[in-house]
C-alpha cells in the first residue's frame, strides 16, 4: 500500500512537492514515535489554529472503497461532532465564568457580571442571541448536574439533540433529582439512548414522576402559567393563530364560538361553513371590527420605481409580511389614490429602491429618538434585528453609537434591534460603530474582543438580479 500520510512539510504545502526529505507516518511509527501523542500535542498547543487544521484535515478525507468503511466514516464523524459540541459547551461555560470573575474583581456589573457572554458565544457559533443563551445555559446544566450525560457526549455515545431531551425533561426538577436521573439513565449503558427521543423523554418523565409526583394543583398551576397566544405569518397571504389556555378559559372560548356559530347558521342565507364563522366571530370579538370592514392599516410597499410606471414587474415587498406581485401593488396604490384612507382604511406608502444596489434613500433628523419616516426607513432597510444570526423582529430603533456618546439620530447611526439585543449592547466591553460598506454597515466588538460586521440586507430584487447578471451575463427577463 502506498505511503500517503507524511509529516515534515507544512500541512498547507504542495501535495505534489518533493518527497525527498518527507517521513511517512509508517516511518515514524517504525521509529517508535507515538503519533497520537504528537497529534494531541499539536492540537492543544496550537489552540484555535490547531482545531482549524484538524477540520482542514477532515475535509481532505478520501472516500473509502468499501461500503462498510463509508458508513463507518459517517459514524466516526458523528461521534466527532458530539465531542466537538461537548468541548464548545465546556468552553462556553468557562468563558462566561472567567468574564464574570474578571468583572467581579474589577467591581463592574456585579449584579450580573456574565452579561453579554452568551451573546458573544452566539455570534461565534453563528446562532441567534436567544439560541446562544440557551446553549450556554444548557452547557452549564450539563457540566454541573448531568456528568454522565456530559461524559457520554464527549465520547460520541449520544448527540446534542438527545442531551437537550435530558435537559428539558429534568429542567423543573430539584438539582438532586436531576443528578439522580442522570445516573439512572446511564446505569444500564446506552439503552435509553439507543431508541428514539420520544422514548428517551418518556423514560425521563417516568423517573421524574416517581421522584417528584405532580399533584392536580401543580398541573393546574402549570396550565395557567403556560397560557399563551401566538400569531405567526405562514405565507404572504395567511396568518396562523395558535393559543394555549387553562381548561376553564378554553371551555369559555369554545362555548362563545359555538354560540356564535349556531346563531349565524340559523340566519337565512348564511353561506359560511362553521369553521369560517368561528374564524370571523373570533376576529370580530377580538378587534371589535366587522369582518366586512377593513382595519385601519398603513401598508408600506418597497418597490423599484419602475413598477409604478409599468416598466418593471419586479415583485413588491410588504416589510415583515412578504412579497406581492407588481400588478397587485399597482392596484393597491391606484385604490389608495382614488379613495385614500377614508374609504378603504388603508394608507399605502411607497418606498423606492435603487435597483442596482438595493439601497434605500437615507434621511437625516435632529431628534433624539427615531420616529416618523426615519423610523420607517430603518425598519424597512433592516427588516430583522441587525445582530448577525438573530431572526427576531425589530422592536426598537437603536443608536449604533449611543446618544450619551454623542451618537446622532440619523439613518447612518440607526439600526433596528430586537428588545433583547438592544439591551445586550449595553454590556461592558460591547461596542458598536458605523463603518463603510456596500450598504449600511456597522462593526460589533464583543467582550471577548471578536469583531463582526452587520450589513443591512439587500432589498429584494437587487441581489438576485446582480447574481443572475453575473451568472448568465445578461439581464434576466421581467
Ligand atoms: Zn436581536
Boltz pocket constraint, residues with backbone or C-beta under 6 A from the ligand:
constraints:
  - pocket:
      binder: B
      contacts: [[A, 129], [A, 385], [A, 386], [A, 387], [A, 390], [A, 391], [A, 392], [A, 417], [A, 418], [A, 419], [A, 420], [A, 421], [A, 422]]
      max_distance: 6.0
